Amino acid sequence: MARMSKTGSRRLLLGTAAVALLHLLISAQNGFVPVEGAGLSRRLAAGVLPLFFSADAAMAIPRVTDREEFINRMKRENVPTFKQGIDYLKKIDQVDDRMRAFVPRMIRKMDIYANIQSRSEAPDRTVRRLVADMELFRKAVEEKKDKQAALKAWDAYVADLPIGIAKFDLDEPESFEGPQSDSSEPSDPA
């Protein structure tokens, strides 16, 4: 049997308490003596309980109001890890233990970046394609220890990113680090 989350168990507790309170209030109108047929009917309980548990539907609304800013922030957080891994992979002759130790971290970042590319809450075709490319990359490094297959899978991952804000080029840091401030200009203290 699946475990219930803390918020789910709280909702269940609140819902049960509300139904019990409602039943108590209805029966209190009759002088504390329950009358047959009076009180909380099953239909009323069936109508009230969904109100307490329908909050999950509202939680499905995307939490991000500025999608482009969110993708840019995720780019700044994740792409430097991609660059670190791919630069090392290109530098070495064959996949070594150091690269294999780095791959789980890189795969987590690739998975996070892939999953934010969906336009809806559910993974769409783009996300599934990116996850498949990510899995090919992981297998090429961890299981096959094949540098060329890993680089090919990486290129497929980058090519499958949606055109627009999600794209980046590891050779151009401006595409994923954001604008750089010009440190040669003196700052205005005012």
C-alpha positions, 0 to 999 in steps of 0.5 A: 500500500502506498504511503501518504504524504504529510500534506495528504494525511493532514488533508485527510485529518482535516476532512474527517474532522470537518465532517465530524464537526458538521455531523455534530452540528446537525445532530446538536440541532435536535437536542443531542438526540439523534433522530433516525434519518436525520444527521449527516447523509452519505450524499452530503459527506460524498459531496463535502469530502472532495472539496477537501481533497481537490487542492491537488488539482490546483497544485498542478498549475505551473509554478513558474510565471516567467518561463524564459527567466526560469530556463535561463536560471537553470542554464546558468546552474546546469550547463557549466557542469555539462561543459566541465564533463564534455571538456574532460571527455574531449580531452581524454583518449578513452573513458576513464574512472574519473569520467565514469565517476562524474557521469551520475552528476552530469546525468542528474543535471541533464535530466533536470534540464530536459524536464524543464523543456516541457510546455506542460506539467507532463513530459512531452515528446521533446522531454522523452527524446532528451531523456532517451539521448541522456540515457544513451550518453550514460550507457556509452560512458558507464557501460560501453566506455565508448568516448565517440558514442558518448560524444555522439549522444551528447550532440544528439541531446544538444540538437534535440533541445527546443529552438530558442531560449533552451539552446546553448553552445559550450564553446560560447559561454555567453550562451549559458552564463548570461551577460558579463559585467565589464569590470574595466569600467569604474562603478558609480558609488552614488 
